[in-house]
Amino acid sequence: MRNANRLHSVLSVVAIFWGFSPSLAVAANCPPKDLKPNSAAVNDEAISFSFRSRLYPASVLSAFTRPDSAAANYCIRYEVVSRAQAAIEKFYWPLAGMQIDTISPGERFSLAITKPPGRDPTIDETWIYAFLNAQVRTYAFQRRAETPMPTPIRVALGASDNRNEVTKLNMQLSATDAVEQRLELKEPTKFSEVSAEFSSGDVIQISSTSEAFWDGKSPQINLSLGIYSEKTSVLAPIAYALAKALSGPELLDLIREISSRQTPLPFDKDNKFRFSKRFSPENFSDTKALYVIEEPIYLITPNGKSCISSPIYSPVPIPGEFLQCRLF
Amino acid sequence: MKNDNRTHLLDDPEATKKWLSLIFTCLGQLPSFGIATGAYSLSLYQPSIYQGKEPFLLVPLMVGLFATWTSLRWENAIWVIMTIFLLLSAFVYWVYDSFGPLSPIHAINWILSYCAVGLFTATLPRVVIDAIKVIDRK
């Protein structure tokens, strides 16, 4: 027994050394999970869904932390806790970027997500949906990006007779609404880390961190996606395609292919998927700017499917159709 | 004076029917048009059930146009269209009420619900014209 304990301790140290810890690190500078309802910094709202003559109460909580510097990102945490006697199905909270097939009674889902720097988040209206058509208006911390992509002139699309130009422009037009942030590439810079962390008790824990650098010649993007969850398959088509693509058009083809084939992310022995890559200006047409997009990450467990939106850096804008969670 | 107006409306019943068909077809497509453009949401289902399926709203558009065209070409088409509308509405209600929220059939049912609206509005021009005729006789 003593030997077994010693072996367990040694294995734990080795596992932690290799980055395979039983719980993933909390996203940097984010409110800790399991938000306390009575805390002054936490907004707690009681909601109730109605479906086929039954009520399904739940709590939605939100909180944020201010960044250390004006240029750093905010972090907002959103949580939903089921207070119902039966499962809440088809839960969808657009503001938080959360879609969950089934929330069991008492279950809590928590998502911490970074948001671009700017004014403080405020408590504002948000809509949450569940079941077939149950919708609830409630309130949560939120804020919009202050450096969105400029509104394109849609009329110009039809004016071009160059097929490649049309495709390129079309790609940007369709991405306009979905782009979270556009960052101009001028002086060599290290951009703020963007991240998301999603958990449901000890069953699902996943974290995604993306960094970007600009040395004046080509942008470099690093991404690390770690998971601690048994029997969970993770689909992140955009992250996977970014790791493999050698050019802008190939990137879109790969996203399409990975999405349609539902190819899961290949995790290494540390339960991480990571890449560090320079995107050459020759192959990626728009390298005068970097984009922070919110990519869908799908988690498929024996208990059901869920999808979250996680911010990552991209060298090109991604069409909106690839940025929507589609659980079916 | 009122009677005169009614008589003018039915002076050219075919033209009136065509104009009414155009108006009601447009009205019938408004719910799906609102969803497709994101202008407003008049839907049987919540967004996560139909998100990404918006291009399939071309199906109700085609159904609405075809039903209107048929009713213009064939006098008795209203009875066929009305029967299909009733059967389709019953099916949409049955699916909505019987299947669990996780069933993928709801995405198809969402499209069918707009087809039902398109069929219903295709029958309305004839109903309106007949109603005017009845009022006119009085």
Interface residues (C-beta under 8 A of the other chain):
Chain A: F51 E89 K90 Y92 P94 Q99 D101 T102 Y129 A130 F131 L132 N133 A134 Q135 G304 E321 Q324 C325 R326 L327 F328
Chain B: S43 L44 Y45 Q46 P47 S48 I49 Q51 G52 Y96 G100 P101 L102 P104 H106 A107
